[in-house]
Amino acid sequence: MTGTVRVQVTVRKGTVSGTIVLASTGFAAFVPSTLANIKTWEFEDAIDTTFVTTFTYEMTDMVTEELQNPRVELDLPYHVRLIGSRPKTRTIRDPAPIRVDPPQYQVSSAAMRRAPNKRLKLAARVD
């Protein structure tokens, strides 16, 4: 699984103030991960600039038993390359029970007398 995300980054007063995805290939989840990472970047306070950066993802076909840290190569701020493997998918054998009982609601008779033709706010009763 491979992919590339090209992003235009705008920096104002040393803080990332805007991002625009210019191009994306590969796995769709690479885009939000890329943007989240870029938003953590900090620059010197006097920096006001716009530039294009590229994130390259190279996930090998090798499946590992445990999640491993990927290798990250940085040529900041212009290129980030991540190389890693996929962790083995785990199956949940005993999921939490699903509650099938609908919640019970109570409406006081006083509320019914005050507003018989209006919608009433219902209060859920917790057992």
N, C-alpha and C positions, 0 to 999 in steps of 0.2 A: 504494500500500500504506500503510494508516494503521492506527493502533492506540492504545489507551490502557491503561495499567497503573496501578491504584490500590493503594497499599501502606501498611499501618500500620507505622510505624517506632517502635521503642522505643530510647531512649537512656539509658544508665546511665554516670555519671561521664565524660560527654563522648564516649563511644564507642557506636556502633550495636551494641546487644546482641541485637536481634531484629527480624525482618521477617515480616509476614503479608500475602500477596497477597489483597486484598479483591475485586478485579474485574480482568478482563483481556479486551480485545477486539482483534481483528486477528491479526497474525502471531505465532505461538507463541514465536518466538525473542526477542521483545521482553521477556518475563518474566525469563529469566536475565540478560540484559544490564542490565535495570533493577536487579535485586537486587545484581548485582556492583558497579554504580555506587554504590548507596546504602551498601554496606558500606565504601566508601572515605571516607565523610563523617566529619568530625571536628568536635566542638563544644567549647566551654569545659569544663574539667574538672568544674565544679560542676553541669553540666546533667544533670538526670534528668527525662525527659519522654516522652510518647507523642503522636504526631501522624500525620496521614494526608497523604501526598504523592501527586501524580499525574504520571506521565510521559506525554506525548503525542508520538507518532511520526507524522511526515508525510513519507513517501517519495514523491516525485513519480514520475510515469510516465516522465519523461525518463531515457534511458539514456545514460551518458557513457562515453567510452573509458577514462578513468582514474578511480580512486577519488578522490573529493574530500571534504574535510572538511565535515561538515554544519554548518548554522547552529544554534546552541544559544541558547535564550532561558531565562534563569533567574529564578525568583521563589522562591529558596530559603527555607526547605526545603519549600515547599508545592507548587511546580509546576516541571517541567522540560519544555521543548518542543524537540524535535529535528526539523529540516527538512532533507532531503537528497535526493539522487538515487541511482539504482541504477547500479553499475558494470556494464559490458558483461561478460557471461559469457565466460570464456576456455575454449577446448577444448584439452586436452592431446593433441597429435598422436602423440608417441612416448613412451608410458609405459615405465616401467622394466620390464625383463624379469621374468617370474614364474618362480620356481624350481619345477620340477615333480618333481625327484628327492626321494624321501623320505629322511630322514636315516638313516644307517647306525648301528647300535648294536653295542656290544661287551659281552660278558659273559665274564669270565675263567672258565677251567675250575675254578680253585680255589674260586670263589664257587659254582659249580654243585655241587661236592662237599660244601661246608659246609652248604648249604641247598637240597637238591634239590626240596623240596615247598613252599618259601616263595616269595613274590614277591621278585624281585630288583630292585634299583635299576639301571636301565640308564644308561649314560653315552653321550651322543651323541658320535660321532666327527666332528670337523670336518676336512674335507679342505682 
